Each structure stands twice: as C-alpha cells, then as structure tokens.
Amino acid sequence: VQFVESGGGLVQPGGSLSLSCVASGFTLDYYAVGWFRQAPGKEREGVSCINNIDGGTYYVDSMKGRFTISRDNAKKTVYLQMNSLKPEDTAVYYCAVLTSPCGSKLSGTIYYYEYDYWGQGTQVTVSS
C-alpha cells in the first residue's frame, strides 16, 4: 500500500517536467494528497496538495505560479506539472496522503506521522 512516483529526470533551468504518482493498494478517492520533496542534506518539505472532495489546492509560496497539481481518481493518479524549473528545485519528489484537509500546514514542518502511504520518490535534477 503506497504511491508509485515517476516522471523525474534531468532538465535544464527554465525547463519543465511532469510527475505522476499512482496509488497502489488503496482507493485514491478517499484522500487528500500532497507532493513533497527532499534535497540532499535538507529536511523534507511540502510542495503542493489537493483535496479529494472539492479539488481545492494549496501551493507552498516558492512553487506558486510555476507548479500545478491535479488528480484523476479514475486513473488513481495525482500529477505535478513543474514549469520554470530552477536548480534549487533539485530534490527527490514524493507523494503521500494527508490525514487532514489540504492547506497551509503543508508550508510548515513536515511530520511523517501526519502523512501516509509514502512512495519511494522520483529524482528531479535541474542543471545546465
């Protein structure tokens, strides 16, 4: 029971990538879902989240206007479209379900016990 992330890779600054995470072993419809990332030597941080009922979204400030989160419950998949990528976006990107509604908590410290069904992550490297 976990997410399976894909779509990472090497991209030049200013480029785009589209990440996917597929729910394996559970029903995606029941959950708000978040994208997170962790750069080498840094704490895991929130990126964006999306609610399951109203589809409401939230973006951490540094991602606003560049990243777009979406979901397709029929395909059990949550997407993250990343544009205008910067070297500081380099990290391993993860999905997890939220145990509370999607919102500003994502901008604070990420406590692992508040999220579930973590995937193995997908590496995103932004470099020229």
C-alpha positions as CSV (number, residue, x, y, z in Angstrom):
1,V,0.0,0.0,0.0
2,Q,1.8,3.1,-1.2
3,F,2.2,5.6,-4.0
4,V,4.5,4.9,-7.0
5,E,6.1,8.1,-8.3
6,S,7.5,8.6,-11.8
7,G,8.5,11.3,-14.3
8,G,11.6,12.6,-12.8
9,G,14.8,13.3,-14.7
10,L,17.4,15.8,-15.6
11,V,16.2,19.1,-17.0
12,Q,17.9,22.4,-17.7
13,P,17.0,25.6,-15.8
14,G,13.8,27.0,-17.2
15,G,12.6,23.6,-18.4
16,S,9.5,21.6,-17.4
17,L,8.8,18.1,-16.1
18,S,5.5,16.3,-15.3
19,L,5.5,14.0,-12.4
20,S,2.9,11.3,-11.7
21,C,2.1,9.2,-8.6
22,V,-0.1,6.2,-8.8
23,A,-2.0,4.9,-5.8
24,S,-1.2,1.2,-5.3
25,G,-3.3,-0.9,-3.0
26,F,-5.8,1.7,-1.8
27,T,-8.6,3.9,-3.1
28,L,-7.3,7.3,-4.0
29,D,-10.8,8.9,-3.9
30,Y,-10.9,8.9,-0.1
31,Y,-7.8,11.1,0.4
32,A,-6.3,14.5,0.0
33,V,-2.8,14.0,-1.5
34,G,0.3,16.0,-1.2
35,W,3.6,16.3,-3.1
36,F,6.7,16.7,-1.1
37,R,10.4,17.0,-1.8
38,Q,13.7,16.4,-0.1
39,A,17.0,17.8,-1.3
40,P,20.3,16.4,-0.1
41,G,21.1,17.4,3.4
42,K,17.8,19.1,3.9
43,E,14.5,18.3,5.7
44,R,11.6,17.1,3.7
45,E,9.3,20.0,2.7
46,G,5.8,20.4,1.3
47,V,5.3,21.3,-2.3
48,S,1.6,21.2,-3.0
49,C,-1.6,19.4,-2.1
50,I,-5.1,18.7,-3.5
51,N,-8.3,17.8,-1.7
52,N,-10.3,14.8,-2.7
53,I,-13.8,16.3,-2.3
54,D,-13.7,19.8,-3.7
55,G,-10.4,19.5,-5.5
56,G,-9.1,22.5,-3.7
57,T,-5.4,23.0,-3.9
58,Y,-2.6,24.6,-2.0
59,Y,0.9,25.6,-3.0
60,V,3.9,26.5,-0.9
61,D,5.0,30.0,-1.8
62,S,8.1,29.2,-3.7
63,M,6.1,26.9,-6.1
64,K,3.2,29.2,-6.7
65,G,2.8,30.1,-10.4
66,R,5.3,27.5,-11.5
67,F,3.8,24.2,-10.4
68,T,0.3,22.8,-10.9
69,I,-1.2,19.8,-9.1
70,S,-4.1,17.8,-10.4
71,R,-5.7,14.4,-9.9
72,D,-7.6,11.8,-11.9
73,N,-9.3,9.4,-9.4
74,A,-10.3,7.1,-12.2
75,K,-6.7,6.5,-13.0
76,K,-5.7,6.6,-9.3
77,T,-3.1,9.2,-10.2
78,V,-2.0,12.6,-8.9
79,Y,0.1,14.8,-11.2
80,L,2.5,17.6,-10.6
81,Q,3.3,19.8,-13.6
82,M,6.5,21.7,-13.0
83,N,7.5,24.7,-15.2
84,S,10.2,27.3,-15.0
85,L,12.4,24.9,-13.0
86,K,15.3,26.2,-11.0
87,P,18.4,24.5,-9.7
88,E,17.0,24.8,-6.2
89,D,14.1,22.6,-7.3
90,T,16.6,19.7,-7.4
91,A,15.3,17.0,-5.0
92,V,13.6,13.7,-4.6
93,Y,9.9,14.2,-5.0
94,Y,7.4,12.1,-3.1
95,C,3.6,11.6,-2.8
96,A,1.7,10.9,0.4
97,V,-1.9,11.1,1.6
98,L,-2.9,13.7,4.1
99,T,-4.6,12.9,7.4
100,S,-6.1,16.4,7.4
101,P,-7.5,18.6,4.7
102,C,-5.1,20.2,2.2
103,G,-4.0,23.6,3.4
104,S,-1.3,25.8,4.8
105,K,0.0,23.1,7.1
106,L,2.0,22.0,4.1
107,S,4.2,25.1,4.5
108,G,5.3,24.1,7.9
109,T,7.4,21.4,9.3
110,I,6.6,18.0,7.8
111,Y,5.9,15.4,10.5
112,Y,5.9,12.0,8.8
113,Y,3.1,10.7,11.1
114,E,0.7,13.2,9.7
115,Y,1.0,11.6,6.2
116,D,0.7,8.1,5.0
117,Y,1.4,5.8,2.0
118,W,4.7,7.4,1.1
119,G,6.2,6.3,-2.2
120,Q,9.9,5.8,-3.0
121,G,10.2,9.1,-4.7
122,T,11.4,10.2,-8.1
123,Q,14.6,12.2,-8.6
124,V,14.4,15.6,-10.2
125,T,17.7,17.3,-11.2
126,V,17.8,20.8,-12.6
127,S,21.1,21.6,-14.0
128,S,22.8,23.0,-17.1
